[in-house]
Amino acid sequence: MDGRRFDADARRRAHGARLIGVDEAGRGPLAGPVVVAAVALPEEPSPALREARDSKQMTPKSREKLFGVIGSQALGVCVAWAHPK
C-alpha cells in the first residue's frame, strides 16, 4: 500500500457492490440437511437491525421480531438447502 488508509466501505460503494449477510443452520454434510440464507440490505438499514446477533444466542421472540424487520427491508433474499447425498 502507498500509505493511504484502506477503506473497504468506500471501495465497495465506488464499485456499486453490496454487502450481503450469510448464515447456515444444520448438521453438515455427514449428519443431515444444511440450510443457507443470504440477505442483501440497503446501505442504511433500520436501527432496529442493531439488535441482530447470532441467532443461536437470541430468544425465539427476538428472532421472530427481527424476521419481520429484515423481511420488510431486504433488497434480496436467497434460501438454499442441500442433503448429504
KOLGU-4560 file (N, C-alpha, C; in nm, 3 decimals, padded with zeros to 5 digits):
<recs>
<n_xx: 00.084 n_yy: -00.118 n_zz: 00.000 ca_xx: 00.000 ca_yy: 00.000 ca_zz: 00.000 c_xx: 00.088 c_yy: 00.124 c_zz: 00.000 mol: A seq: 1 type: MET>
<n_xx: 00.036 n_yy: 00.232 n_zz: -00.044 ca_xx: 00.113 ca_yy: 00.355 ca_zz: -00.057 c_xx: 00.089 c_yy: 00.452 c_zz: 00.060 mol: A seq: 2 type: ASP>
<n_xx: 00.051 n_yy: 00.402 n_zz: 00.175 ca_xx: 00.030 ca_yy: 00.487 ca_zz: 00.291 c_xx: -00.112 c_yy: 00.535 c_zz: 00.309 mol: A seq: 3 type: GLY>
<n_xx: -00.195 n_yy: 00.522 n_zz: 00.207 ca_xx: -00.336 ca_yy: 00.561 ca_zz: 00.223 c_xx: -00.408 c_yy: 00.454 c_zz: 00.303 mol: A seq: 4 type: ARG>
<n_xx: -00.500 n_yy: 00.498 n_zz: 00.386 ca_xx: -00.579 ca_yy: 00.406 ca_zz: 00.468 c_xx: -00.674 c_yy: 00.329 c_zz: 00.379 mol: A seq: 5 type: ARG>
<n_xx: -00.675 n_yy: 00.198 n_zz: 00.394 ca_xx: -00.768 ca_yy: 00.114 ca_zz: 00.317 c_xx: -00.908 c_yy: 00.128 c_zz: 00.376 mol: A seq: 6 type: PHE>
<n_xx: -01.002 n_yy: 00.169 n_zz: 00.297 ca_xx: -01.140 ca_yy: 00.189 ca_zz: 00.341 c_xx: -01.230 c_yy: 00.096 c_zz: 00.260 mol: A seq: 7 type: ASP>
<n_xx: -01.260 n_yy: -00.021 n_zz: 00.317 ca_xx: -01.339 ca_yy: -00.122 ca_zz: 00.246 c_xx: -01.477 c_yy: -00.070 c_zz: 00.209 mol: A seq: 8 type: ALA>
<n_xx: -01.540 n_yy: 00.007 n_zz: 00.298 ca_xx: -01.674 ca_yy: 00.060 ca_zz: 00.269 c_xx: -01.670 c_yy: 00.155 c_zz: 00.150 mol: A seq: 9 type: ASP>
<n_xx: -01.571 n_yy: 00.244 n_zz: 00.146 ca_xx: -01.559 ca_yy: 00.339 ca_zz: 00.035 c_xx: -01.532 c_yy: 00.265 c_zz: -00.095 mol: A seq: 10 type: ALA>
<n_xx: -01.447 n_yy: 00.167 n_zz: -00.091 ca_xx: -01.417 ca_yy: 00.087 ca_zz: -00.211 c_xx: -01.541 c_yy: 00.014 c_zz: -00.261 mol: A seq: 11 type: ARG>
<n_xx: -01.616 n_yy: -00.043 n_zz: -00.168 ca_xx: -01.738 ca_yy: -00.114 ca_zz: -00.205 c_xx: -01.838 c_yy: -00.020 c_zz: -00.271 mol: A seq: 12 type: ARG>
<n_xx: -01.858 n_yy: 00.098 n_zz: -00.211 ca_xx: -01.951 ca_yy: 00.197 ca_zz: -00.268 c_xx: -01.906 c_yy: 00.242 c_zz: -00.406 mol: A seq: 13 type: ARG>
<n_xx: -01.777 n_yy: 00.263 n_zz: -00.423 ca_xx: -01.725 ca_yy: 00.310 ca_zz: -00.551 c_xx: -01.752 c_yy: 00.210 c_zz: -00.663 mol: A seq: 14 type: ALA>
<n_xx: -01.756 n_yy: 00.084 n_zz: -00.630 ca_xx: -01.779 ca_yy: -00.021 ca_zz: -00.730 c_xx: -01.925 c_yy: -00.065 c_zz: -00.736 mol: A seq: 15 type: HIS>
<n_xx: -02.009 n_yy: -00.004 n_zz: -00.654 ca_xx: -02.151 ca_yy: -00.038 ca_zz: -00.656 c_xx: -02.182 c_yy: -00.176 c_zz: -00.597 mol: A seq: 16 type: GLY>
<n_xx: -02.090 n_yy: -00.229 n_zz: -00.520 ca_xx: -02.110 ca_yy: -00.361 ca_zz: -00.462 c_xx: -02.196 c_yy: -00.353 c_zz: -00.337 mol: A seq: 17 type: ALA>
<n_xx: -02.260 n_yy: -00.461 n_zz: -00.304 ca_xx: -02.342 ca_yy: -00.471 ca_zz: -00.183 c_xx: -02.277 c_yy: -00.567 c_zz: -00.085 mol: A seq: 18 type: ARG>
<n_xx: -02.294 n_yy: -00.537 n_zz: 00.042 ca_xx: -02.252 ca_yy: -00.629 ca_zz: 00.146 c_xx: -02.371 c_yy: -00.718 c_zz: 00.176 mol: A seq: 19 type: LEU>
<n_xx: -02.350 n_yy: -00.849 n_zz: 00.174 ca_xx: -02.460 ca_yy: -00.944 ca_zz: 00.193 c_xx: -02.427 c_yy: -01.035 c_zz: 00.310 mol: A seq: 20 type: ILE>
<n_xx: -02.522 n_yy: -01.047 n_zz: 00.403 ca_xx: -02.505 ca_yy: -01.135 ca_zz: 00.518 c_xx: -02.549 c_yy: -01.276 c_zz: 00.485 mol: A seq: 21 type: GLY>
<n_xx: -02.471 n_yy: -01.375 n_zz: 00.530 ca_xx: -02.499 ca_yy: -01.515 ca_zz: 00.502 c_xx: -02.489 c_yy: -01.593 c_zz: 00.633 mol: A seq: 22 type: VAL>
<n_xx: -02.579 n_yy: -01.691 n_zz: 00.652 ca_xx: -02.572 ca_yy: -01.777 ca_zz: 00.769 c_xx: -02.622 c_yy: -01.915 c_zz: 00.730 mol: A seq: 23 type: ASP>
<n_xx: -02.582 n_yy: -02.013 n_zz: 00.808 ca_xx: -02.625 ca_yy: -02.150 ca_zz: 00.781 c_xx: -02.676 c_yy: -02.214 c_zz: 00.909 mol: A seq: 24 type: GLU>
<n_xx: -02.754 n_yy: -02.318 n_zz: 00.890 ca_xx: -02.805 ca_yy: -02.397 ca_zz: 01.003 c_xx: -02.813 c_yy: -02.542 c_zz: 00.958 mol: A seq: 25 type: ALA>
<n_xx: -02.779 n_yy: -02.631 n_zz: 01.045 ca_xx: -02.786 ca_yy: -02.773 ca_zz: 01.012 c_xx: -02.668 c_yy: -02.848 c_zz: 01.070 mol: A seq: 26 type: GLY>
<n_xx: -02.664 n_yy: -02.976 n_zz: 01.044 ca_xx: -02.562 ca_yy: -03.062 ca_zz: 01.100 c_xx: -02.446 c_yy: -03.089 c_zz: 01.004 mol: A seq: 27 type: ARG>
<n_xx: -02.451 n_yy: -03.035 n_zz: 00.886 ca_xx: -02.342 ca_yy: -03.054 ca_zz: 00.792 c_xx: -02.364 c_yy: -03.173 c_zz: 00.700 mol: A seq: 28 type: GLY>
<n_xx: -02.270 n_yy: -03.197 n_zz: 00.610 ca_xx: -02.288 ca_yy: -03.297 ca_zz: 00.505 c_xx: -02.293 c_yy: -03.442 c_zz: 00.553 mol: A seq: 29 type: PRO>
<n_xx: -02.247 n_yy: -03.470 n_zz: 00.675 ca_xx: -02.246 ca_yy: -03.608 ca_zz: 00.721 c_xx: -02.372 c_yy: -03.648 c_zz: 00.797 mol: A seq: 30 type: LEU>
<n_xx: -02.439 n_yy: -03.552 n_zz: 00.860 ca_xx: -02.548 ca_yy: -03.587 ca_zz: 00.950 c_xx: -02.686 c_yy: -03.544 c_zz: 00.904 mol: A seq: 31 type: ALA>
<n_xx: -02.697 n_yy: -03.464 n_zz: 00.802 ca_xx: -02.830 ca_yy: -03.422 ca_zz: 00.762 c_xx: -02.828 c_yy: -03.299 c_zz: 00.675 mol: A seq: 32 type: GLY>
<n_xx: -02.946 n_yy: -03.248 n_zz: 00.644 ca_xx: -02.953 ca_yy: -03.133 ca_zz: 00.554 c_xx: -02.896 c_yy: -03.005 c_zz: 00.616 mol: A seq: 33 type: PRO>
<n_xx: -02.849 n_yy: -02.917 n_zz: 00.530 ca_xx: -02.798 ca_yy: -02.786 ca_zz: 00.570 c_xx: -02.881 c_yy: -02.681 c_zz: 00.496 mol: A seq: 34 type: VAL>
<n_xx: -02.919 n_yy: -02.576 n_zz: 00.566 ca_xx: -02.994 ca_yy: -02.465 ca_zz: 00.506 c_xx: -02.907 c_yy: -02.341 c_zz: 00.514 mol: A seq: 35 type: VAL>
<n_xx: -02.898 n_yy: -02.266 n_zz: 00.404 ca_xx: -02.818 ca_yy: -02.144 ca_zz: 00.398 c_xx: -02.909 c_yy: -02.032 c_zz: 00.350 mol: A seq: 36 type: VAL>
<n_xx: -02.895 n_yy: -01.915 n_zz: 00.412 ca_xx: -02.972 ca_yy: -01.798 ca_zz: 00.370 c_xx: -02.878 c_yy: -01.679 c_zz: 00.352 mol: A seq: 37 type: ALA>
<n_xx: -02.908 n_yy: -01.596 n_zz: 00.254 ca_xx: -02.833 ca_yy: -01.473 ca_zz: 00.229 c_xx: -02.932 c_yy: -01.359 c_zz: 00.215 mol: A seq: 38 type: ALA>
<n_xx: -02.900 n_yy: -01.243 n_zz: 00.272 ca_xx: -02.988 ca_yy: -01.127 ca_zz: 00.268 c_xx: -02.907 c_yy: -01.004 c_zz: 00.230 mol: A seq: 39 type: VAL>
<n_xx: -02.956 n_yy: -00.930 n_zz: 00.132 ca_xx: -02.896 ca_yy: -00.801 ca_zz: 00.096 c_xx: -02.984 c_yy: -00.691 c_zz: 00.154 mol: A seq: 40 type: ALA>
<n_xx: -02.923 n_yy: -00.601 n_zz: 00.229 ca_xx: -02.995 ca_yy: -00.491 ca_zz: 00.293 c_xx: -02.953 c_yy: -00.358 c_zz: 00.231 mol: A seq: 41 type: LEU>
<n_xx: -03.035 n_yy: -00.255 n_zz: 00.250 ca_xx: -02.999 ca_yy: -00.124 ca_zz: 00.196 c_xx: -02.875 c_yy: -00.067 c_zz: 00.265 mol: A seq: 42 type: PRO>
<n_xx: -02.816 n_yy: 00.032 n_zz: 00.202 ca_xx: -02.695 ca_yy: 00.096 ca_zz: 00.255 c_xx: -02.713 c_yy: 00.143 c_zz: 00.400 mol: A seq: 43 type: GLU>
<n_xx: -02.830 n_yy: 00.196 n_zz: 00.432 ca_xx: -02.859 ca_yy: 00.244 ca_zz: 00.567 c_xx: -02.980 c_yy: 00.169 c_zz: 00.622 mol: A seq: 44 type: GLU>
<n_xx: -02.961 n_yy: 00.047 n_zz: 00.673 ca_xx: -03.075 ca_yy: -00.028 ca_zz: 00.726 c_xx: -03.131 c_yy: 00.035 c_zz: 00.854 mol: A seq: 45 type: PRO>
<n_xx: -03.247 n_yy: -00.009 n_zz: 00.892 ca_xx: -03.317 ca_yy: 00.039 ca_zz: 01.011 c_xx: -03.233 c_yy: 00.020 c_zz: 01.137 mol: A seq: 46 type: SER>
<n_xx: -03.242 n_yy: 00.115 n_zz: 01.231 ca_xx: -03.175 ca_yy: 00.099 ca_zz: 01.360 c_xx: -03.220 c_yy: -00.028 c_zz: 01.434 mol: A seq: 47 type: PRO>
<n_xx: -03.340 n_yy: -00.078 n_zz: 01.404 ca_xx: -03.389 ca_yy: -00.200 ca_zz: 01.469 c_xx: -03.298 c_yy: -00.319 c_zz: 01.440 mol: A seq: 48 type: ALA>
<n_xx: -03.223 n_yy: -00.314 n_zz: 01.332 ca_xx: -03.135 ca_yy: -00.427 ca_zz: 01.298 c_xx: -03.009 c_yy: -00.431 c_zz: 01.383 mol: A seq: 49 type: LEU>
<n_xx: -02.987 n_yy: -00.328 n_zz: 01.462 ca_xx: -02.871 ca_yy: -00.330 ca_zz: 01.552 c_xx: -02.886 c_yy: -00.439 c_zz: 01.658 mol: A seq: 50 type: ARG>
<n_xx: -03.008 n_yy: -00.487 n_zz: 01.677 ca_xx: -03.033 ca_yy: -00.593 ca_zz: 01.774 c_xx: -02.992 c_yy: -00.730 c_zz: 01.721 mol: A seq: 51 type: GLU>
<n_xx: -02.965 n_yy: -00.741 n_zz: 01.593 ca_xx: -02.932 ca_yy: -00.870 ca_zz: 01.532 c_xx: -02.801 c_yy: -00.924 c_zz: 01.588 mol: A seq: 52 type: ALA>
<n_xx: -02.804 n_yy: -01.049 n_zz: 01.624 ca_xx: -02.687 ca_yy: -01.121 ca_zz: 01.676 c_xx: -02.692 c_yy: -01.263 c_zz: 01.619 mol: A seq: 53 type: ARG>
<n_xx: -02.600 n_yy: -01.343 n_zz: 01.662 ca_xx: -02.602 ca_yy: -01.484 ca_zz: 01.626 c_xx: -02.737 c_yy: -01.541 c_zz: 01.669 mol: A seq: 54 type: ASP>
<n_xx: -02.811 n_yy: -01.598 n_zz: 01.577 ca_xx: -02.947 ca_yy: -01.644 ca_zz: 01.607 c_xx: -02.952 c_yy: -01.746 c_zz: 01.720 mol: A seq: 55 type: SER>
<n_xx: -02.844 n_yy: -01.821 n_zz: 01.738 ca_xx: -02.841 ca_yy: -01.922 ca_zz: 01.845 c_xx: -02.833 c_yy: -01.856 c_zz: 01.983 mol: A seq: 56 type: LYS>
<n_xx: -02.795 n_yy: -01.728 n_zz: 01.986 ca_xx: -02.784 ca_yy: -01.657 ca_zz: 02.113 c_xx: -02.904 c_yy: -01.566 c_zz: 02.139 mol: A seq: 57 type: GLN>
<n_xx: -03.001 n_yy: -01.567 n_zz: 02.049 ca_xx: -03.120 ca_yy: -01.483 ca_zz: 02.063 c_xx: -03.238 c_yy: -01.566 c_zz: 02.111 mol: A seq: 58 type: MET>
<n_xx: -03.333 n_yy: -01.500 n_zz: 02.174 ca_xx: -03.455 ca_yy: -01.568 ca_zz: 02.216 c_xx: -03.544 c_yy: -01.590 c_zz: 02.094 mol: A seq: 59 type: THR>
<n_xx: -03.633 n_yy: -01.689 n_zz: 02.101 ca_xx: -03.727 ca_yy: -01.709 ca_zz: 01.990 c_xx: -03.808 c_yy: -01.582 c_zz: 01.959 mol: A seq: 60 type: PRO>
<n_xx: -03.848 n_yy: -01.509 n_zz: 02.062 ca_xx: -03.926 ca_yy: -01.386 ca_zz: 02.042 c_xx: -03.844 c_yy: -01.281 c_zz: 01.966 mol: A seq: 61 type: LYS>
<n_xx: -03.716 n_yy: -01.264 n_zz: 02.002 ca_xx: -03.629 ca_yy: -01.169 ca_zz: 01.933 c_xx: -03.607 c_yy: -01.208 c_zz: 01.787 mol: A seq: 62 type: SER>
<n_xx: -03.588 n_yy: -01.338 n_zz: 01.762 ca_xx: -03.569 ca_yy: -01.386 ca_zz: 01.624 c_xx: -03.693 c_yy: -01.358 c_zz: 01.541 mol: A seq: 63 type: ARG>
<n_xx: -03.808 n_yy: -01.382 n_zz: 01.597 ca_xx: -03.934 ca_yy: -01.359 ca_zz: 01.525 c_xx: -03.952 c_yy: -01.211 c_zz: 01.492 mol: A seq: 64 type: GLU>
<n_xx: -03.920 n_yy: -01.125 n_zz: 01.586 ca_xx: -03.931 ca_yy: -00.981 ca_zz: 01.564 c_xx: -03.838 c_yy: -00.936 c_zz: 01.450 mol: A seq: 65 type: LYS>
<n_xx: -03.713 n_yy: -00.981 n_zz: 01.454 ca_xx: -03.618 ca_yy: -00.942 ca_zz: 01.351 c_xx: -03.650 c_yy: -01.003 c_zz: 01.215 mol: A seq: 66 type: LEU>
<n_xx: -03.714 n_yy: -01.116 n_zz: 01.213 ca_xx: -03.756 ca_yy: -01.177 ca_zz: 01.087 c_xx: -03.844 c_yy: -01.079 c_zz: 01.009 mol: A seq: 67 type: PHE>
<n_xx: -03.938 n_yy: -01.016 n_zz: 01.077 ca_xx: -04.025 ca_yy: -00.919 ca_zz: 01.013 c_xx: -03.951 c_yy: -00.794 c_zz: 00.968 mol: A seq: 68 type: GLY>
<n_xx: -03.860 n_yy: -00.746 n_zz: 01.051 ca_xx: -03.782 ca_yy: -00.626 ca_zz: 01.018 c_xx: -03.694 c_yy: -00.653 c_zz: 00.896 mol: A seq: 69 type: VAL>
<n_xx: -03.624 n_yy: -00.765 n_zz: 00.899 ca_xx: -03.536 ca_yy: -00.800 ca_zz: 00.786 c_xx: -03.618 c_yy: -00.818 c_zz: 00.659 mol: A seq: 70 type: ILE>
<n_xx: -03.729 n_yy: -00.889 n_zz: 00.668 ca_xx: -03.813 ca_yy: -00.912 ca_zz: 00.552 c_xx: -03.867 c_yy: -00.784 c_zz: 00.491 mol: A seq: 71 type: GLY>
<n_xx: -03.897 n_yy: -00.686 n_zz: 00.574 ca_xx: -03.953 ca_yy: -00.561 ca_zz: 00.523 c_xx: -03.847 c_yy: -00.471 c_zz: 00.459 mol: A seq: 72 type: SER>
<n_xx: -03.720 n_yy: -00.491 n_zz: 00.492 ca_xx: -03.614 ca_yy: -00.405 ca_zz: 00.441 c_xx: -03.525 c_yy: -00.472 c_zz: 00.336 mol: A seq: 73 type: GLN>
<n_xx: -03.536 n_yy: -00.603 n_zz: 00.323 ca_xx: -03.445 ca_yy: -00.676 ca_zz: 00.235 c_xx: -03.460 c_yy: -00.634 c_zz: 00.089 mol: A seq: 74 type: ALA>
<n_xx: -03.347 n_yy: -00.612 n_zz: 00.025 ca_xx: -03.344 ca_yy: -00.585 ca_zz: -00.119 c_xx: -03.345 c_yy: -00.716 c_zz: -00.197 mol: A seq: 75 type: LEU>
<n_xx: -03.299 n_yy: -00.820 n_zz: -00.131 ca_xx: -03.298 ca_yy: -00.952 ca_zz: -00.193 c_xx: -03.274 c_yy: -01.057 c_zz: -00.087 mol: A seq: 76 type: GLY>
<n_xx: -03.336 n_yy: -01.174 n_zz: -00.105 ca_xx: -03.321 ca_yy: -01.285 ca_zz: -00.012 c_xx: -03.305 c_yy: -01.413 c_zz: -00.094 mol: A seq: 77 type: VAL>
<n_xx: -03.215 n_yy: -01.498 n_zz: -00.050 ca_xx: -03.198 ca_yy: -01.628 ca_zz: -00.116 c_xx: -03.184 c_yy: -01.734 c_zz: -00.007 mol: A seq: 78 type: CYS>
<n_xx: -03.258 n_yy: -01.841 n_zz: -00.020 ca_xx: -03.250 ca_yy: -01.954 ca_zz: 00.074 c_xx: -03.225 c_yy: -02.079 c_zz: -00.009 mol: A seq: 79 type: VAL>
<n_xx: -03.129 n_yy: -02.160 n_zz: 00.036 ca_xx: -03.097 ca_yy: -02.285 ca_zz: -00.034 c_xx: -03.072 c_yy: -02.393 c_zz: 00.068 mol: A seq: 80 type: ALA>
<n_xx: -03.089 n_yy: -02.516 n_zz: 00.028 ca_xx: -03.062 ca_yy: -02.628 ca_zz: 00.118 c_xx: -03.003 c_yy: -02.743 c_zz: 00.038 mol: A seq: 81 type: TRP>
<n_xx: -02.931 n_yy: -02.828 n_zz: 00.111 ca_xx: -02.867 ca_yy: -02.944 ca_zz: 00.049 c_xx: -02.874 c_yy: -03.061 c_zz: 00.145 mol: A seq: 82 type: ALA>
<n_xx: -02.895 n_yy: -03.178 n_zz: 00.089 ca_xx: -02.897 ca_yy: -03.302 ca_zz: 00.166 c_xx: -02.761 c_yy: -03.370 c_zz: 00.150 mol: A seq: 83 type: HIS>
<n_xx: -02.726 n_yy: -03.461 n_zz: 00.239 ca_xx: -02.594 ca_yy: -03.526 ca_zz: 00.233 c_xx: -02.565 c_yy: -03.593 c_zz: 00.099 mol: A seq: 84 type: PRO>
<n_xx: -02.666 n_yy: -03.646 n_zz: 00.034 ca_xx: -02.642 ca_yy: -03.715 ca_zz: -00.094 c_xx: -02.610 c_yy: -03.615 c_zz: -00.201 mol: A seq: 85 type: LYS>
</recs>
